[in-house]
Amino acid sequence: MGRKAAMALVAAVCLALVSSACWAAPKEQKMMTDKQIANAVDQMLLSDSEMVNHMIDVKVNDGIVTLSGTVNQLMAKERAVKIAETIRGVRGVVNTIELKVSSRTDKEISKDVKAALLYDAATSSFNIEPSVKEGVVTLNGAVQSFREKRIAMHDTERVKGVRDVRDNISIKNTGKRTDAEIANDVKRAIAISVWLEPNFINTNVKDGVVTLTGEVGTPAQNDLAVLLAMTAGVKSVNAEGLKVEPWARARGQRKEIVTFKDDSQIKQAVLDAFVFDPRVFSFGPGVDVENGAVTLSGIVNNLKAKRAAEQDAKNTVGVWRVKNLLKIRPAKPVPDIELAQNVFSAILLDSALENYDIEVKAKNGVITLSGNVDSNYEKAQADDIASLANGAMNVKNNIKVNSPSLDYYDLSYDPDWGYTPSYYWNEYQPYHPNRWNYISDAETEANIKEDMFWSPWVNLDDITVKVANGVATLTGAVTGWFEYNKLTDYAYQGGASRVYNNVTVR
């Protein structure tokens, strides 16, 4: 038997015997106390560039996190939950945070929600009508998919003065689909995601109702599995039997799967990922793959769609690099003056940016942002809002950050929250020499290892961390592009002055 045939046989055996030792949970697990979990959540919230400005308290009981305190915007309340859900050992999050939002009339909020939905290139054609009562927005209407509904709700949550968003949006009937067809789509969506371990998740469908059982490592992965399960034809998703188990967090279990992905399989997986993304699917981007490196080509009509396509590719199993050659060709040309005004108005509507004076200019469709904000969160938020505009070709973000040393935690597992600006680490690094003099190499190394330990996205057992004179050197092996970059993030967050990431991508 040849080497390739032997490897294929091993892969087939591991895939078939899900309950065997190939996929067994680790025998020895480091136990985490509620106090340790609470400290880990506090650490994330107190160092995140958005959450540090809010008063949030954390309690943990048997792995269930309860968040309390006050924030001044709905997006901050939601972000606190998103961050807590990504901590290893957390089995669930109860959100009792109170909102103290800007005092605005329901009429003003309704007007701004309509404007926000019209502004976003993806939602501008949606047939959605908001109604507002005491700051609570109910979205009424119909869309083509659950993901379109999610986009509309996320755009609404940004609007200042919104206290909550309720869903009264129906999904248009796109034709009868069999339970078998739905089950195949759900299994495929889960299998191609780098954030999930499909061999621990079981899918059953009856009368259009999807039931997920098995194990995931964090509540964030649970939420993502539910989101991916909401494919065409699904009436609802029952994930009560999908248990959160810390041992299931490690992506090491899927190394065998990644190893046997060839370029044709990766290409099909990326194309499948586009099917599930309404921002991208209608444009049909071209996909070429060579040794796991993806090249995207074709035409989209807005900048956000281009960015979303790249993120979809990065979130696909087997992909380690993405070259984005998508071209933007707006469906209708927008004069620069009008484009700048549209972006400026959209920024004024945003709850995270209402207290900042941000200047917007446009030239040949390229938007330039300038001004001052407190952290990279607000800078990234302005960047993301600008990318939604019809007619936007690119964004030059010249906004200055008053506290650039604060961490910006990426939430790329969630398609609505996953945008980390490319300039972030370039700006973040120069401000750390002021504190490196006070952190020993041993402390920096311990910080880095601790961040990796609590992360659901990397497997510390496969990584070696060494720090000398403030410089961190990482060695070992990972199974994907996103995990490789996460390691670099954790090294800088831990206090390294420079990072040499010598980790091998299998």
DRENVOVO-316786 format. One record per residue (C-alpha): residue number from 1; x, y, z. Coordinates in steps of 0.25 Angstrom, whole numbers. Example, Ala and Ser with C-alpha at 12.3 -4.5 7.8 and 13.67 -1.06 7.14 Angstrom:
BEGIN
site k 1; east 49; north -18; up 31
site k 2; east 55; north -4; up 29
% end
This chain:
BEGIN
site k 1; east 0; north 0; up 0
site k 2; east 6; north 14; up -4
site k 3; east 8; north 25; up 6
site k 4; east -4; north 33; up 1
site k 5; east -13; north 21; up 1
site k 6; east -9; north 18; up 15
site k 7; east -12; north 33; up 20
site k 8; east -25; north 33; up 13
site k 9; east -29; north 20; up 20
site k 10; east -25; north 26; up 33
site k 11; east -34; north 38; up 31
site k 12; east -45; north 29; up 27
site k 13; east -44; north 21; up 39
site k 14; east -44; north 33; up 48
site k 15; east -56; north 40; up 41
site k 16; east -64; north 27; up 42
site k 17; east -61; north 24; up 56
site k 18; east -65; north 37; up 63
site k 19; east -66; north 30; up 76
site k 20; east -53; north 23; up 76
site k 21; east -39; north 28; up 81
site k 22; east -37; north 37; up 69
site k 23; east -47; north 47; up 74
site k 24; east -48; north 43; up 89
site k 25; east -47; north 55; up 99
site k 26; east -34; north 57; up 106
site k 27; east -32; north 48; up 118
site k 28; east -25; north 58; up 127
site k 29; east -32; north 72; up 128
site k 30; east -27; north 84; up 136
site k 31; east -39; north 88; up 145
site k 32; east -44; north 102; up 145
site k 33; east -50; north 108; up 157
site k 34; east -61; north 118; up 156
site k 35; east -52; north 129; up 162
site k 36; east -42; north 126; up 151
site k 37; east -52; north 127; up 140
site k 38; east -58; north 140; up 146
site k 39; east -43; north 146; up 147
site k 40; east -41; north 142; up 132
site k 41; east -54; north 149; up 128
site k 42; east -51; north 161; up 136
site k 43; east -37; north 162; up 130
site k 44; east -43; north 162; up 116
site k 45; east -54; north 172; up 119
site k 46; east -44; north 181; up 126
site k 47; east -34; north 181; up 115
site k 48; east -44; north 182; up 103
site k 49; east -43; north 195; up 96
site k 50; east -58; north 197; up 97
site k 51; east -62; north 190; up 110
site k 52; east -52; north 197; up 118
site k 53; east -61; north 209; up 118
site k 54; east -73; north 202; up 124
site k 55; east -76; north 198; up 138
site k 56; east -78; north 183; up 137
site k 57; east -78; north 172; up 149
site k 58; east -75; north 158; up 147
site k 59; east -80; north 146; up 155
site k 60; east -78; north 131; up 152
site k 61; east -86; north 119; up 157
site k 62; east -83; north 105; up 152
site k 63; east -77; north 111; up 139
site k 64; east -89; north 120; up 137
site k 65; east -85; north 135; up 136
site k 66; east -95; north 146; up 140
site k 67; east -92; north 160; up 135
site k 68; east -97; north 172; up 143
site k 69; east -95; north 187; up 143
site k 70; east -98; north 198; up 133
site k 71; east -94; north 202; up 119
site k 72; east -99; north 213; up 110
site k 73; east -101; north 206; up 97
site k 74; east -108; north 193; up 93
site k 75; east -95; north 189; up 85
site k 76; east -87; north 189; up 97
site k 77; east -97; north 181; up 105
site k 78; east -96; north 170; up 93
site k 79; east -81; north 171; up 92
site k 80; east -79; north 168; up 107
site k 81; east -87; north 155; up 105
site k 82; east -79; north 152; up 92
site k 83; east -66; north 153; up 99
site k 84; east -70; north 145; up 111
site k 85; east -75; north 134; up 102
site k 86; east -61; north 132; up 96
site k 87; east -54; north 129; up 110
site k 88; east -50; north 114; up 112
site k 89; east -58; north 108; up 124
site k 90; east -70; north 117; up 122
site k 91; east -83; north 109; up 120
site k 92; east -93; north 120; up 118
site k 93; east -95; north 135; up 120
site k 94; east -107; north 142; up 127
site k 95; east -107; north 156; up 123
site k 96; east -114; north 165; up 134
site k 97; east -106; north 178; up 129
site k 98; east -115; north 191; up 130
site k 99; east -115; north 201; up 118
site k 100; east -114; north 215; up 121
site k 101; east -115; north 220; up 106
site k 102; east -117; north 234; up 100
site k 103; east -131; north 240; up 103
site k 104; east -138; north 241; up 89
site k 105; east -152; north 240; up 84
site k 106; east -158; north 228; up 78
site k 107; east -160; north 236; up 65
site k 108; east -145; north 240; up 64
site k 109; east -141; north 226; up 66
site k 110; east -151; north 221; up 56
site k 111; east -145; north 231; up 46
site k 112; east -131; north 227; up 49
site k 113; east -133; north 212; up 48
site k 114; east -140; north 214; up 34
site k 115; east -128; north 222; up 30
site k 116; east -118; north 212; up 35
site k 117; east -125; north 200; up 27
site k 118; east -125; north 209; up 15
site k 119; east -111; north 213; up 16
site k 120; east -105; north 198; up 17
site k 121; east -103; north 193; up 2
site k 122; east -108; north 179; up 7
site k 123; east -121; north 184; up 14
site k 124; east -125; north 195; up 5
site k 125; east -134; north 187; up -3
site k 126; east -141; north 179; up 9
site k 127; east -155; north 181; up 11
site k 128; east -154; north 184; up 26
site k 129; east -162; north 194; up 34
site k 130; east -158; north 198; up 48
site k 131; east -168; north 201; up 59
site k 132; east -162; north 207; up 72
site k 133; east -168; north 208; up 87
site k 134; east -160; north 213; up 98
site k 135; east -147; north 211; up 90
site k 136; east -150; north 196; up 87
site k 137; east -150; north 194; up 72
site k 138; east -158; north 183; up 65
site k 139; east -155; north 180; up 51
site k 140; east -166; north 176; up 42
site k 141; east -166; north 171; up 28
site k 142; east -160; north 159; up 20
site k 143; east -146; north 155; up 15
site k 144; east -140; north 143; up 8
site k 145; east -132; north 137; up 19
site k 146; east -129; north 136; up 34
site k 147; east -115; north 143; up 31
site k 148; east -122; north 155; up 24
site k 149; east -131; north 156; up 37
site k 150; east -118; north 156; up 45
site k 151; east -112; north 167; up 37
site k 152; east -124; north 176; up 38
site k 153; east -124; north 174; up 53
site k 154; east -109; north 177; up 55
site k 155; east -111; north 190; up 47
site k 156; east -122; north 194; up 56
site k 157; east -114; north 191; up 69
site k 158; east -104; north 201; up 65
site k 159; east -114; north 213; up 65
site k 160; east -113; north 222; up 77
site k 161; east -124; north 221; up 86
site k 162; east -128; north 207; up 83
site k 163; east -131; north 199; up 96
site k 164; east -134; north 186; up 89
site k 165; east -138; north 180; up 76
site k 166; east -149; north 170; up 74
site k 167; east -151; north 161; up 62
site k 168; east -164; north 161; up 54
site k 169; east -158; north 158; up 41
site k 170; east -163; north 146; up 33
site k 171; east -155; north 138; up 23
site k 172; east -160; north 137; up 9
site k 173; east -164; north 122; up 5
site k 174; east -153; north 118; up -5
site k 175; east -160; north 105; up -8
site k 176; east -162; north 92; up 0
site k 177; east -149; north 85; up 4
site k 178; east -148; north 71; up 9
site k 179; east -142; north 68; up 23
site k 180; east -130; north 61; up 16
site k 181; east -127; north 73; up 8
site k 182; east -127; north 82; up 20
site k 183; east -119; north 72; up 28
site k 184; east -108; north 72; up 17
site k 185; east -107; north 87; up 17
site k 186; east -106; north 88; up 32
site k 187; east -95; north 77; up 33
site k 188; east -87; north 84; up 21
site k 189; east -88; north 98; up 27
site k 190; east -83; north 92; up 41
site k 191; east -72; north 84; up 34
site k 192; east -66; north 95; up 26
site k 193; east -65; north 105; up 38
site k 194; east -51; north 106; up 44
site k 195; east -58; north 110; up 57
site k 196; east -65; north 97; up 60
site k 197; east -62; north 82; up 62
site k 198; east -72; north 75; up 53
site k 199; east -69; north 61; up 59
site k 200; east -74; north 65; up 72
site k 201; east -87; north 71; up 67
site k 202; east -99; north 62; up 62
site k 203; east -110; north 68; up 53
site k 204; east -124; north 62; up 52
site k 205; east -136; north 69; up 44
site k 206; east -151; north 66; up 45
site k 207; east -162; north 74; up 38
site k 208; east -152; north 85; up 36
site k 209; east -147; north 86; up 51
site k 210; east -132; north 84; up 53
site k 211; east -128; north 78; up 66
site k 212; east -113; north 79; up 69
site k 213; east -107; north 70; up 80
site k 214; east -93; north 67; up 84
site k 215; east -82; north 76; up 90
site k 216; east -75; north 89; up 87
site k 217; east -64; north 96; up 94
site k 218; east -71; north 110; up 97
site k 219; east -84; north 117; up 97
site k 220; east -79; north 125; up 85
site k 221; east -77; north 112; up 77
site k 222; east -91; north 108; up 81
site k 223; east -97; north 121; up 76
site k 224; east -89; north 119; up 63
site k 225; east -94; north 105; up 61
site k 226; east -108; north 110; up 63
site k 227; east -106; north 121; up 53
site k 228; east -100; north 112; up 42
site k 229; east -112; north 102; up 44
site k 230; east -122; north 113; up 40
site k 231; east -121; north 110; up 25
site k 232; east -132; north 110; up 15
site k 233; east -144; north 103; up 19
site k 234; east -141; north 102; up 34
site k 235; east -153; north 106; up 43
site k 236; east -145; north 106; up 56
site k 237; east -133; north 100; up 62
site k 238; east -133; north 93; up 76
site k 239; east -119; north 93; up 82
site k 240; east -123; north 89; up 96
site k 241; east -115; north 76; up 94
site k 242; east -102; north 83; up 89
site k 243; east -94; north 83; up 102
site k 244; east -83; north 92; up 105
site k 245; east -71; north 84; up 109
site k 246; east -57; north 91; up 111
site k 247; east -49; north 79; up 106
site k 248; east -56; north 80; up 93
site k 249; east -51; north 94; up 90
site k 250; east -38; north 89; up 84
site k 251; east -37; north 89; up 69
site k 252; east -26; north 78; up 70
site k 253; east -37; north 68; up 68
site k 254; east -39; north 72; up 53
site k 255; east -24; north 72; up 49
site k 256; east -26; north 59; up 41
site k 257; east -38; north 65; up 34
site k 258; east -30; north 78; up 30
site k 259; east -18; north 69; up 25
site k 260; east -26; north 62; up 15
site k 261; east -32; north 74; up 9
site k 262; east -28; north 76; up -5
site k 263; east -29; north 89; up -13
site k 264; east -42; north 85; up -21
site k 265; east -48; north 81; up -7
site k 266; east -44; north 95; up -1
site k 267; east -49; north 102; up -14
site k 268; east -63; north 95; up -12
site k 269; east -63; north 98; up 3
site k 270; east -61; north 113; up 0
site k 271; east -71; north 114; up -11
site k 272; east -81; north 107; up -1
site k 273; east -77; north 117; up 10
site k 274; east -82; north 128; up 0
site k 275; east -95; north 121; up -2
site k 276; east -98; north 124; up 13
site k 277; east -94; north 139; up 13
site k 278; east -105; north 148; up 7
site k 279; east -95; north 159; up 5
site k 280; east -86; north 151; up -4
site k 281; east -95; north 140; up -11
site k 282; east -102; north 148; up -21
site k 283; east -88; north 153; up -27
site k 284; east -83; north 139; up -29
site k 285; east -68; north 142; up -27
site k 286; east -58; north 134; up -34
site k 287; east -49; north 125; up -25
site k 288; east -35; north 119; up -29
site k 289; east -27; north 110; up -19
site k 290; east -13; north 106; up -19
site k 291; east -7; north 99; up -8
site k 292; east -17; north 104; up 2
site k 293; east -15; north 119; up -3
site k 294; east -28; north 125; up -8
site k 295; east -29; north 136; up -19
site k 296; east -43; north 143; up -20
site k 297; east -47; north 149; up -33
site k 298; east -59; north 156; up -40
site k 299; east -68; north 167; up -37
site k 300; east -76; north 172; up -25
site k 301; east -84; north 185; up -23
site k 302; east -79; north 189; up -10
site k 303; east -67; north 189; up -1
site k 304; east -74; north 182; up 11
site k 305; east -77; north 170; up 1
site k 306; east -62; north 170; up -3
site k 307; east -58; north 169; up 12
site k 308; east -68; north 159; up 15
site k 309; east -64; north 150; up 4
site k 310; east -50; north 150; up 9
site k 311; east -54; north 147; up 23
site k 312; east -63; north 135; up 18
site k 313; east -51; north 129; up 12
site k 314; east -42; north 131; up 24
site k 315; east -53; north 124; up 32
site k 316; east -52; north 112; up 23
site k 317; east -45; north 99; up 27
site k 318; east -32; north 97; up 20
site k 319; east -30; north 111; up 16
site k 320; east -17; north 118; up 21
site k 321; east -16; north 130; up 12
site k 322; east -25; north 139; up 4
site k 323; east -22; north 148; up -7
site k 324; east -34; north 157; up -10
site k 325; east -34; north 162; up -24
site k 326; east -49; north 165; up -24
site k 327; east -53; north 178; up -31
site k 328; east -63; north 188; up -27
site k 329; east -73; north 193; up -37
site k 330; east -85; north 201; up -31
site k 331; east -98; north 198; up -37
site k 332; east -101; north 212; up -38
site k 333; east -90; north 223; up -37
site k 334; east -90; north 232; up -25
site k 335; east -84; north 246; up -26
site k 336; east -73; north 248; up -16
site k 337; east -80; north 259; up -9
site k 338; east -92; north 251; up -7
site k 339; east -84; north 239; up -3
site k 340; east -77; north 247; up 8
site k 341; east -90; north 252; up 13
site k 342; east -96; north 238; up 14
site k 343; east -84; north 233; up 22
site k 344; east -84; north 245; up 31
site k 345; east -99; north 243; up 34
site k 346; east -98; north 229; up 37
site k 347; east -86; north 231; up 47
site k 348; east -95; north 241; up 54
site k 349; east -106; north 230; up 56
site k 350; east -96; north 221; up 62
site k 351; east -97; north 219; up 77
site k 352; east -82; north 217; up 79
site k 353; east -78; north 229; up 71
site k 354; east -88; north 240; up 75
site k 355; east -79; north 247; up 84
site k 356; east -67; north 248; up 74
site k 357; east -65; north 258; up 63
site k 358; east -61; north 250; up 51
site k 359; east -58; north 257; up 38
site k 360; east -62; north 250; up 25
site k 361; east -56; north 253; up 11
site k 362; east -58; north 245; up -2
site k 363; east -50; north 245; up -15
site k 364; east -53; north 235; up -26
site k 365; east -60; north 227; up -17
site k 366; east -49; north 226; up -7
site k 367; east -54; north 230; up 7
site k 368; east -44; north 237; up 16
site k 369; east -47; north 238; up 31
site k 370; east -40; north 247; up 41
site k 371; east -42; north 252; up 55
site k 372; east -40; north 247; up 69
site k 373; east -46; north 235; up 77
site k 374; east -43; north 228; up 90
site k 375; east -39; north 214; up 85
site k 376; east -37; north 205; up 73
site k 377; east -51; north 200; up 75
site k 378; east -57; north 213; up 71
site k 379; east -47; north 215; up 60
site k 380; east -51; north 201; up 54
site k 381; east -66; north 204; up 56
site k 382; east -65; north 216; up 47
site k 383; east -57; north 208; up 37
site k 384; east -67; north 197; up 37
site k 385; east -79; north 207; up 35
site k 386; east -72; north 214; up 24
site k 387; east -70; north 201; up 17
site k 388; east -85; north 199; up 17
site k 389; east -88; north 211; up 8
site k 390; east -93; north 209; up -7
site k 391; east -82; north 215; up -15
site k 392; east -70; north 213; up -5
site k 393; east -58; north 207; up -13
site k 394; east -48; north 208; up -1
site k 395; east -46; north 214; up 13
site k 396; east -34; north 222; up 17
site k 397; east -35; north 222; up 32
site k 398; east -27; north 234; up 38
site k 399; east -34; north 235; up 51
site k 400; east -25; north 237; up 63
site k 401; east -26; north 228; up 75
site k 402; east -24; north 234; up 89
site k 403; east -22; north 220; up 96
site k 404; east -16; north 211; up 85
site k 405; east -10; north 202; up 95
site k 406; east -23; north 196; up 99
site k 407; east -26; north 182; up 93
site k 408; east -36; north 181; up 82
site k 409; east -42; north 167; up 83
site k 410; east -46; north 161; up 70
site k 411; east -59; north 153; up 69
site k 412; east -57; north 147; up 55
site k 413; east -65; north 135; up 58
site k 414; east -78; north 144; up 57
site k 415; east -81; north 149; up 43
site k 416; east -87; north 161; up 48
site k 417; east -76; north 165; up 58
site k 418; east -64; north 160; up 51
site k 419; east -56; north 171; up 46
site k 420; east -42; north 174; up 51
site k 421; east -35; north 186; up 43
site k 422; east -22; north 182; up 36
site k 423; east -15; north 194; up 42
site k 424; east -18; north 190; up 57
site k 425; east -5; north 183; up 61
site k 426; east 3; north 193; up 53
site k 427; east -2; north 204; up 62
site k 428; east -3; north 196; up 75
site k 429; east 12; north 192; up 75
site k 430; east 19; north 205; up 76
site k 431; east 12; north 209; up 89
site k 432; east 16; north 197; up 97
site k 433; east 31; north 201; up 100
site k 434; east 26; north 210; up 111
site k 435; east 22; north 198; up 119
site k 436; east 32; north 187; up 114
site k 437; east 42; north 193; up 123
site k 438; east 33; north 189; up 135
site k 439; east 30; north 174; up 130
site k 440; east 40; north 163; up 131
site k 441; east 42; north 153; up 121
site k 442; east 37; north 142; up 130
site k 443; east 24; north 151; up 133
site k 444; east 22; north 153; up 118
site k 445; east 23; north 138; up 115
site k 446; east 13; north 135; up 126
site k 447; east 4; north 145; up 121
site k 448; east 4; north 140; up 107
site k 449; east 2; north 125; up 111
site k 450; east -9; north 130; up 120
site k 451; east -16; north 137; up 108
site k 452; east -14; north 124; up 100
site k 453; east -19; north 115; up 111
site k 454; east -33; north 123; up 112
site k 455; east -35; north 124; up 97
site k 456; east -44; north 114; up 90
site k 457; east -38; north 116; up 77
site k 458; east -23; north 111; up 79
site k 459; east -17; north 98; up 85
site k 460; east -6; north 102; up 95
site k 461; east -1; north 88; up 95
site k 462; east 4; north 89; up 81
site k 463; east 11; north 103; up 83
site k 464; east 25; north 106; up 90
site k 465; east 26; north 121; up 95
site k 466; east 40; north 127; up 98
site k 467; east 42; north 142; up 102
site k 468; east 56; north 148; up 102
site k 469; east 58; north 163; up 104
site k 470; east 44; north 166; up 101
site k 471; east 44; north 158; up 88
site k 472; east 34; north 146; up 87
site k 473; east 38; north 134; up 78
site k 474; east 26; north 124; up 75
site k 475; east 29; north 110; up 70
site k 476; east 20; north 98; up 68
site k 477; east 9; north 95; up 58
site k 478; east -5; north 99; up 55
site k 479; east -16; north 95; up 45
site k 480; east -20; north 108; up 40
site k 481; east -18; north 122; up 36
site k 482; east -27; north 128; up 46
site k 483; east -20; north 121; up 58
site k 484; east -6; north 125; up 53
site k 485; east -11; north 140; up 54
site k 486; east -18; north 138; up 67
site k 487; east -4; north 133; up 73
site k 488; east 2; north 146; up 68
site k 489; east -9; north 154; up 75
site k 490; east -8; north 147; up 88
site k 491; east 7; north 150; up 88
site k 492; east 6; north 165; up 86
site k 493; east -6; north 165; up 96
site k 494; east 3; north 158; up 106
site k 495; east 14; north 169; up 106
site k 496; east 24; north 165; up 95
site k 497; east 31; north 176; up 88
site k 498; east 33; north 168; up 76
site k 499; east 27; north 155; up 71
site k 500; east 34; north 144; up 63
site k 501; east 24; north 135; up 59
site k 502; east 31; north 122; up 54
site k 503; east 19; north 113; up 55
site k 504; east 17; north 104; up 44
site k 505; east 3; north 104; up 37
site k 506; east 0; north 89; up 33
% end
